[in-house]
Amino acid sequence: MIFRLGLTGSIGMGKSTTAALFAEEGCAVWDADAAVHRLYAQGGAAVEPIGSLFPEAIEDGAVSRDRLRDIIGRDSAALSRIEAVVHPLVREDRARFSENHPDTICVFDIPLLFETGSETEMDAVACVNIPPDLQRSRVLARGTMNAEDLDRILARQMPNAEKCARSDFVIETDTIEHARAQVRAVLEDIERRRHA
């Protein structure tokens, strides 16, 4: 029987690395960001509905994330209109993934798990965590955004402390070895639940 583990955490907390650790342990991993990329690509299910809302968001038959960012920056109501299209399509993608992995532990890597109410579809939730100063230095070291961009993203997300408080498991990602040990402990706990 499938066991659905939601994996969440704020930007820069080590969620992608932790998802890879679960994959190394044999879990099937679904990535919400990758699903959105599929939906936005040429022929993706989001291209036509986003294009009908914001024709300028389409470039070479695909949804341009840069153009969407500009639209959202100019129009505060745009984000909720985009999410109304994208979130149901992401849920459909996730449901198809579940159907294809009926007898395993599936890890659902969802940054906005609690913000979208998706935790209700999970059997348990794990949240990654590191201190805020380490989070900030990790994100800014990537060179893909400045401190202002990061603050804007964090303002839209539920505080990580609240995500941790609402989760069944908290995985500290200060070092890869520490994270790996916790991933294994989480999986042992899940296996006990599955066979209880």
C-alpha positions in Angstrom: 0.0 0.0 0.0 1.2 3.5 -0.8 2.4 5.8 2.0 2.4 9.5 1.1 5.1 11.6 2.8 4.9 15.3 2.2 8.3 17.0 2.2 8.3 20.7 2.7 10.4 23.6 4.0 11.2 27.2 3.1 13.6 28.2 0.4 17.2 27.3 1.0 16.5 24.9 3.8 17.8 21.8 1.9 14.6 20.3 0.6 15.9 19.2 -2.8 19.0 17.6 -1.2 16.7 15.8 1.3 14.4 14.6 -1.5 17.5 13.1 -3.2 18.4 11.3 0.1 14.9 9.8 0.2 15.4 8.7 -3.5 18.7 7.1 -2.6 16.9 5.0 0.0 14.5 3.7 -2.6 11.5 6.1 -2.3 9.6 7.3 -5.3 10.0 11.1 -5.3 7.6 13.6 -6.9 8.7 17.2 -7.3 6.2 20.0 -7.4 8.6 22.4 -9.2 9.4 19.8 -11.9 5.6 19.3 -12.4 5.1 23.1 -12.9 8.0 23.0 -15.4 6.2 20.2 -17.3 2.9 22.2 -17.3 4.6 25.3 -18.6 6.6 23.6 -21.3 5.5 23.5 -25.0 2.4 21.4 -25.1 2.0 21.5 -21.3 -1.5 21.6 -19.8 -1.0 25.1 -18.4 0.1 26.9 -21.6 -3.4 27.4 -23.1 -5.2 28.5 -19.9 -2.4 30.8 -18.8 -2.2 32.2 -22.4 -5.9 33.0 -22.3 -5.5 34.9 -19.1 -2.1 36.6 -20.0 -1.2 36.3 -23.7 2.0 38.1 -23.1 3.2 35.3 -20.7 3.6 32.9 -23.7 6.9 32.7 -25.5 7.7 30.1 -28.2 4.6 28.1 -27.3 5.6 27.8 -23.6 4.8 29.8 -20.4 7.7 32.2 -19.7 8.5 32.3 -15.9 10.3 35.6 -16.4 7.2 37.1 -18.1 4.9 35.7 -15.4 7.2 37.3 -12.7 6.9 40.7 -14.5 3.1 40.3 -14.7 2.8 39.5 -11.0 5.1 42.4 -10.2 2.7 44.8 -12.0 -0.6 43.2 -11.0 -1.1 42.1 -7.4 -4.2 40.0 -8.4 -2.3 38.1 -11.1 -0.7 35.5 -8.8 -4.0 34.2 -7.4 -5.4 34.0 -11.0 -2.4 32.0 -12.1 -2.5 29.7 -9.0 -6.2 29.0 -9.7 -5.1 27.5 -13.0 -1.9 25.8 -12.0 -2.7 24.3 -8.6 -5.5 21.9 -9.9 -3.2 20.8 -12.7 -0.4 20.1 -10.3 -2.8 18.1 -8.1 -3.7 16.0 -11.2 0.0 15.4 -12.0 0.5 14.3 -8.4 -2.5 11.9 -8.5 -1.2 10.3 -11.7 2.2 9.8 -10.0 0.5 8.1 -7.0 -1.4 5.7 -9.3 1.9 4.7 -10.9 3.5 3.9 -7.5 0.8 2.0 -5.5 3.0 -0.1 -3.3 5.8 2.2 -2.1 6.7 5.1 0.1 6.2 8.2 -2.1 7.8 11.4 -1.1 6.0 14.6 -2.4 8.5 17.5 -2.5 6.1 20.5 -2.2 7.5 23.9 -1.1 4.0 25.3 -0.5 2.5 22.1 1.1 0.7 23.9 3.9 -0.1 27.0 2.0 -2.0 25.0 -0.6 -3.7 22.7 1.9 -2.0 19.7 0.4 -1.0 18.3 3.8 -4.5 16.8 4.0 -3.6 14.4 1.2 -0.5 13.1 3.0 -0.1 10.3 5.5 2.7 12.2 7.2 4.7 15.4 6.7 8.4 16.0 7.1 9.8 19.6 7.2 13.4 20.5 6.6 15.0 23.1 8.8 18.2 25.1 9.4 18.7 28.4 11.3 17.5 31.5 9.4 21.0 32.9 9.1 22.3 29.8 7.4 19.2 29.7 5.2 19.9 33.3 4.1 23.6 32.7 3.4 22.8 29.5 1.4 20.2 31.3 -0.8 22.3 34.4 -1.4 25.4 32.2 -2.2 23.5 30.8 -5.2 23.7 34.1 -6.9 20.2 33.8 -8.4 18.5 36.5 -6.2 19.3 39.3 -4.0 18.3 39.9 -0.3 15.2 41.9 -1.4 14.0 39.0 -3.7 14.5 36.5 -0.8 12.6 38.7 1.6 9.7 39.0 -0.8 9.6 35.2 -1.2 9.8 34.6 2.6 6.9 37.1 3.1 4.7 35.0 0.9 5.5 31.7 2.6 4.4 30.4 6.0 7.2 30.8 8.5 9.4 27.7 8.6 9.0 27.4 12.4 5.2 27.1 11.9 5.7 24.5 9.2 8.0 22.5 11.6 5.4 22.7 14.3 2.7 21.3 12.0 4.9 18.5 10.7 5.2 14.9 11.9 9.0 14.9 11.4 11.6 17.7 11.3 14.9 17.0 9.4 17.8 19.3 10.3 19.9 19.8 7.2 23.0 21.4 8.7 25.2 18.6 7.3 24.5 15.9 4.7 25.5 13.1 7.1 23.0 14.4 9.8 20.3 14.8 7.2 20.9 11.2 5.8 20.7 9.7 9.3 17.4 11.5 10.0 15.9 10.4 6.6 16.7 6.8 7.5 15.1 7.2 10.9 12.0 8.7 9.3 11.8 5.7 6.9 12.2 3.2 9.8 9.3 5.0 11.6 7.1 4.9 8.5 7.9 1.2 7.9 6.8 0.5 11.5 3.5 2.4 10.9 2.9 0.6 7.6 3.3 -2.9 9.2 1.7 -2.2 12.5 
